[in-house]
Structures are given as structure tokens and as C-alpha cells.
Amino acid sequence: MFDLVPFEGRNSGLPRKSRNLFDIDSIFENFFNDTLFPAFYNQSGQMRVDIRENEKEFIVEAELPGVNKEDIHIDCTEDRLTITVQKTESTEEQKDNYIRKERKASSMARSFAIANIRHEEIAAKYENGLLTVTLPKHEKTGPKGKKIDIQ
């Protein structure tokens, strides 16, 4: 299962331990983490992802409730799979003496380092808030290498 590894940047959602006592970034990150303020810190920038493996493929399942299929983008480079969601909402309410307009934009992304994948056969399906990405593996061949005779 070492062919598919989650890639998490600086804001991985876990509190960081800093050796520098005056590191302001880590002070605020650790102060507002979910153990102290669960109502205010819900990790809305993170999507829940499960990764399964069988003999033929990796299966990545991302929970994306309330997201439209058009808001999901999947990119695959030679060594990285990236799932990105960009969602925008707008509401407008007009009464006799006031107008209320609200706009909301949010985005989240997850990246995974991939290897041993047949890129041309990657498939994705989105159904009932669950995105399923199937990553077929290359057939295993014998060990790479060659015996070299000494003359």
C-alpha cells in the first residue's frame, strides 16, 4: 500500500509542536485547534478520504456532502493525484424596506503521491455525496534489474 500516500501540507489539521517558544503561527494554530474550540474549528478545509487497495487497483473514496459534481476537479500528474472542490453560493432576499445579499466561497483540496498506476485508465464516479476514484495498478513484472557477468 506504499504506492499511494496522502500528501499533507503545512495545515494538516494536527497540532504542531514547535521548539521555538516565540513561534506566533504555532501558538495560534495550537490555541484554536479542535480540542479547545470544537464549535469554532471544524476543519472545513479538509475532506474525509478513505483509501482501499485490492490486487488490481487502489480505490479512493472522498466524502463531499452538499457538493455539486461540477464543483469537483480531479487532476493527475505523473506522480500526484489531486482532488479539488471549489464551491460558491449566493443568496438574495428582498423585502419592503431592505435587501439582503450573501455570498459564500469555500475550497478544499487533497493530494496523494501515486506510483505504479495506469494513468490512462483512471475513472471517477460521484454519487450521493461520495466521490469514488479508481486507480488501476500496473501489472507486476519480475524484478527490475539485470545480472551482470564479470569478464
C-alpha positions in Angstrom: 0.0 0.0 0.0 3.0 2.2 -0.1 2.3 3.2 -3.7 -0.4 5.7 -2.7 0.5 8.1 0.1 -1.5 11.2 1.3 0.3 14.5 0.8 -0.5 17.0 3.5 1.0 20.5 3.6 1.6 22.7 6.5 -2.0 22.8 7.7 -2.6 19.1 8.1 -5.2 19.6 10.9 -2.9 18.2 13.6 -1.4 20.5 16.2 2.3 21.1 15.7 4.9 21.1 18.3 7.3 23.9 17.9 10.7 24.2 19.6 10.6 27.9 19.2 8.8 29.5 22.2 8.1 32.7 20.2 6.6 31.0 17.0 3.4 33.0 16.7 2.0 30.8 13.9 2.2 27.7 16.0 0.8 29.5 19.1 -2.4 30.5 17.2 -2.7 27.2 15.3 -2.5 25.2 18.6 -4.7 27.6 20.5 -7.6 27.4 18.0 -7.3 23.6 17.4 -10.3 21.3 17.7 -9.5 20.1 21.2 -10.0 23.5 22.7 -12.8 25.0 20.5 -14.6 22.2 18.6 -17.5 24.5 17.7 -15.3 27.1 16.0 -12.8 24.8 14.4 -14.5 22.2 12.2 -11.7 21.6 9.6 -14.0 22.7 6.8 -10.9 22.8 4.6 -10.4 19.1 4.9 -12.3 16.3 3.1 -12.6 12.9 4.6 -10.9 10.3 2.4 -10.7 6.6 2.6 -8.1 4.6 0.6 -8.6 0.9 -0.1 -6.4 -1.5 -2.1 -7.0 -4.8 -3.8 -4.9 -6.9 -6.2 -5.9 -4.8 -9.3 -6.4 -1.2 -8.1 -6.5 1.5 -5.4 -9.9 2.9 -4.6 -10.0 6.5 -3.2 -13.4 7.5 -1.6 -13.9 11.1 -0.6 -16.9 12.3 1.3 -18.3 15.5 -0.2 -21.8 16.1 1.0 -23.7 19.0 -0.5 -21.2 19.5 -3.3 -22.3 19.5 -6.9 -20.4 17.4 -9.4 -19.5 20.5 -11.4 -17.6 21.9 -8.4 -15.2 18.9 -8.2 -11.9 18.8 -10.1 -9.6 15.8 -10.3 -6.1 16.3 -11.7 -3.5 13.6 -12.2 0.1 14.2 -13.0 2.8 11.6 -13.3 3.3 11.2 -9.6 0.4 13.1 -7.9 -3.4 12.8 -7.7 -5.2 16.0 -6.6 -8.9 16.3 -5.7 -10.1 19.9 -5.5 -13.5 21.3 -4.6 -14.4 25.0 -5.2 -17.9 25.9 -4.1 -19.6 29.3 -4.3 -23.1 30.1 -3.0 -25.2 33.3 -3.3 -28.5 34.2 -1.7 -30.6 37.3 -2.2 -33.6 38.3 -0.2 -35.6 41.4 -0.9 -38.4 42.8 1.4 -40.2 46.1 1.6 -37.5 48.1 3.3 -34.3 46.1 3.0 -32.2 44.0 0.7 -30.0 41.2 2.0 -27.3 39.6 -0.2 -24.9 37.0 1.0 -22.1 35.3 -0.8 -20.0 32.4 0.4 -17.0 30.8 -1.2 -15.1 27.8 0.0 -12.4 25.4 -1.3 -10.6 22.3 -0.2 -8.1 20.1 -1.7 -6.3 16.8 -1.0 -3.2 15.4 -2.9 -1.8 11.9 -2.9 1.6 10.7 -4.1 0.9 7.9 -6.6 3.1 5.3 -8.3 2.5 2.1 -10.2 -0.7 3.5 -11.7 -2.1 3.2 -15.2 -3.0 6.9 -15.7 -5.0 6.3 -18.9 -7.5 4.1 -17.1 -8.3 6.2 -14.0 -12.0 6.5 -13.5 -14.2 8.6 -11.2 -17.8 8.5 -10.1 -19.8 10.9 -7.9 -23.0 9.6 -6.3 -24.9 10.7 -3.1 -22.1 12.9 -1.8 -19.4 10.2 -2.3 -16.6 10.6 -4.8 -15.0 7.3 -5.8 -11.8 7.4 -7.8 -10.4 4.1 -9.1 -6.7 3.9 -9.8 -5.8 0.7 -11.7 -2.3 -0.7 -10.9 0.3 -1.7 -13.4 0.7 -5.5 -13.7 3.6 -6.6 -11.6 6.5 -7.8 -13.6 9.6 -9.6 -12.5 12.2 -7.7 -10.5 13.7 -4.9 -12.4 17.4 -5.4 -13.0 19.9 -7.5 -14.8 22.6 -9.8 -13.7 25.9 -8.6 -15.0 28.7 -11.1 -15.6 32.2 -10.1 -14.8 34.7 -10.8 -17.6 
